[in-house]
Amino acid sequence: MRPVLKLSAAVLVLSAALAAPAFAADPQAQINAFDDALVSVMKNSKSLGFQGRYAELKPAVEQTLDIPTMSRIAVGAAWTGMTEAQREAIIQAFTRLTVASYAHNFSGWSGEHFVVDPNVLTRGQDKVVQTRLLSKGEPVTLAYRMRQTPGGAWKVIDIYYNGSISELTTRRSDFQATLAAGGPQALAEHLNAQAEKLSR
């Protein structure tokens, strides 16, 4: 490699290293990027089809939502008694269901767009980013509760619909009922079955 190319590569690496923390330190940047991904998929929903929407949204969901933490909270006390393999199976199944839900629900576009509230709220160690999905009908308000990961990125640990309906509270009831009936494997199978149903 020529010296000039080495220098260019070093500059690129340094630029990436400096840019990453700035993005990770801004909860709004995460939500803005996620909203952009959703709108893009909605605009191209017909040509993408379900599988195309799923493929487009999976990295956005994994970048924005802290699925492992959400899984642990939804499972509750039973989480500590599970093996690593059982936990991983639930995390993977919940990831699949979450992405499938977005791919299923954001399947068309009629001018919808998101507006993010510039005022970020603080709730203990967490931040809350509020956004509205505007369309021809009633706007939908979404509040993303975000927590900073050990790596510095802000990720969503719960979503509140129209100010009161908690995603995790809704999930917790379903998770714990399935666990009580059949254990960790039954929960993973249940989540995968729900994801499969959404893909049809």
C-alpha positions in Angstrom: 0.0 0.0 0.0 1.3 3.4 -0.9 1.9 6.0 1.9 -0.9 8.2 0.6 -3.3 5.3 0.6 -2.2 4.4 4.1 -2.9 7.9 5.3 -6.3 8.0 3.6 -7.2 4.7 5.3 -6.1 6.0 8.7 -8.2 9.1 8.2 -11.2 7.0 7.4 -10.8 4.8 10.4 -10.3 7.8 12.7 -13.3 9.6 11.2 -15.5 6.5 11.8 -14.2 6.1 15.4 -15.0 9.8 16.1 -18.4 9.7 14.4 -19.7 6.6 16.2 -19.9 8.0 19.8 -21.6 11.2 18.6 -24.3 9.1 17.0 -24.6 6.7 19.9 -24.8 9.5 22.5 -27.9 11.0 20.8 -31.2 9.1 21.5 -33.0 11.2 18.9 -30.6 10.2 16.2 -31.5 6.6 16.8 -35.2 7.3 16.5 -34.8 9.6 13.5 -32.9 6.9 11.6 -35.5 4.3 12.6 -38.4 6.5 11.4 -36.6 7.0 8.1 -36.2 3.3 7.7 -39.9 2.7 8.3 -41.0 5.4 5.9 -38.6 4.1 3.2 -40.1 0.6 3.6 -43.6 2.0 3.5 -43.0 3.9 0.3 -41.5 0.7 -1.4 -43.8 -1.8 0.4 -45.5 -3.2 -2.7 -42.3 -3.9 -4.7 -40.5 -5.2 -1.6 -43.2 -7.6 -0.5 -43.2 -9.0 3.0 -39.8 -10.7 2.8 -38.2 -7.6 1.3 -39.7 -5.4 4.0 -38.4 -7.9 6.6 -34.9 -7.9 5.2 -34.8 -4.1 5.1 -36.2 -3.6 8.6 -34.2 -6.3 10.4 -30.9 -4.3 10.7 -32.9 -1.1 11.7 -34.8 -3.0 14.4 -31.6 -4.5 15.8 -29.8 -1.2 15.7 -32.6 0.6 17.5 -34.3 -1.9 19.9 -32.5 -3.6 22.8 -34.2 -6.9 22.2 -32.1 -8.9 24.8 -33.1 -6.4 27.5 -36.7 -6.3 26.4 -36.8 -10.1 26.4 -35.3 -10.3 29.9 -37.8 -7.8 31.3 -40.8 -9.5 29.6 -39.8 -12.9 30.9 -39.3 -11.6 34.4 -37.8 -13.7 37.3 -37.7 -16.9 35.3 -34.9 -15.4 33.2 -32.3 -16.1 35.9 -33.1 -19.8 35.9 -32.7 -20.3 32.1 -29.6 -21.6 30.3 -27.8 -19.3 27.9 -29.1 -21.5 25.0 -32.7 -21.0 26.2 -32.3 -17.3 26.6 -30.7 -17.0 23.1 -33.6 -19.0 21.6 -36.1 -16.6 23.1 -34.1 -13.5 22.0 -33.9 -14.8 18.5 -37.6 -15.6 18.4 -38.6 -12.3 19.8 -36.4 -10.5 17.3 -38.0 -12.4 14.5 -41.5 -11.6 15.8 -40.6 -7.9 16.3 -39.3 -7.5 12.8 -42.2 -9.5 11.3 -44.6 -7.2 13.2 -43.1 -4.1 11.6 -42.9 -5.7 8.2 -46.6 -6.7 8.5 -47.9 -3.4 9.9 -45.9 -1.0 7.7 -47.1 -2.4 4.4 -48.3 0.7 2.5 -47.8 4.4 2.2 -50.3 7.2 1.9 -48.2 10.2 2.7 -47.5 9.2 6.4 -44.5 10.8 8.0 -43.0 11.0 11.5 -42.4 14.1 13.6 -39.9 13.7 16.5 -40.4 16.0 19.5 -37.1 17.9 20.1 -37.6 17.7 23.8 -36.1 14.5 25.2 -37.4 13.6 28.6 -35.3 12.0 31.4 -36.7 9.1 33.5 -34.0 8.1 35.9 -31.2 6.5 33.9 -33.4 6.4 30.8 -34.4 8.9 28.1 -37.8 9.2 26.4 -38.1 10.3 22.8 -41.6 11.1 21.7 -42.7 11.0 18.1 -45.9 11.2 16.2 -46.9 9.3 13.1 -49.0 11.7 11.0 -51.4 10.5 8.3 -54.9 11.3 6.9 -56.5 9.9 10.1 -55.8 10.4 13.7 -52.1 10.8 14.6 -50.4 8.0 16.5 -48.2 9.0 19.4 -45.2 6.8 20.2 -42.9 7.3 23.2 -39.6 5.4 23.1 -38.0 4.7 26.4 -34.3 4.3 25.8 -31.4 3.1 27.9 -27.7 3.5 27.2 -25.9 0.2 26.6 -22.4 -0.6 28.0 -21.1 0.2 24.5 -22.6 3.7 24.7 -25.5 3.4 22.2 -29.0 4.4 23.2 -31.5 1.7 22.5 -35.2 1.3 23.0 -36.3 -0.9 26.0 -40.0 -0.1 25.8 -42.5 1.6 23.5 -45.7 3.4 24.7 -48.5 3.7 22.2 -50.7 6.9 22.5 -49.0 7.7 25.8 -50.2 4.8 27.9 -50.0 1.3 26.3 -46.7 -0.3 27.1 -45.3 -2.8 24.6 -43.5 -4.7 27.4 -46.5 -4.8 29.7 -48.5 -6.3 26.8 -45.8 -8.8 26.0 -45.1 -9.7 29.6 -48.6 -11.2 30.1 -48.2 -13.4 27.0 -44.6 -14.4 27.8 -45.3 -15.4 31.3 -48.5 -17.3 30.6 -46.7 -19.4 27.9 -43.7 -20.0 30.2 -45.9 -21.2 33.0 -47.6 -23.6 30.6 -44.6 -25.0 28.8 -41.3 -23.5 29.8 -38.6 -21.7 27.7 -38.8 -23.9 24.6 -42.6 -23.4 24.5 -42.1 -19.6 24.6 -39.6 -19.6 21.8 -41.9 -21.9 19.7 -44.8 -19.6 20.4 -43.0 -16.5 19.4 -41.7 -18.1 16.2 -45.3 -19.3 15.4 -46.6 -15.8 15.8 -43.9 -14.4 13.5 -44.7 -17.1 10.9 -48.4 -16.2 11.0 -47.6 -12.5 10.2 -45.5 -13.5 7.2 -48.4 -15.2 5.4 
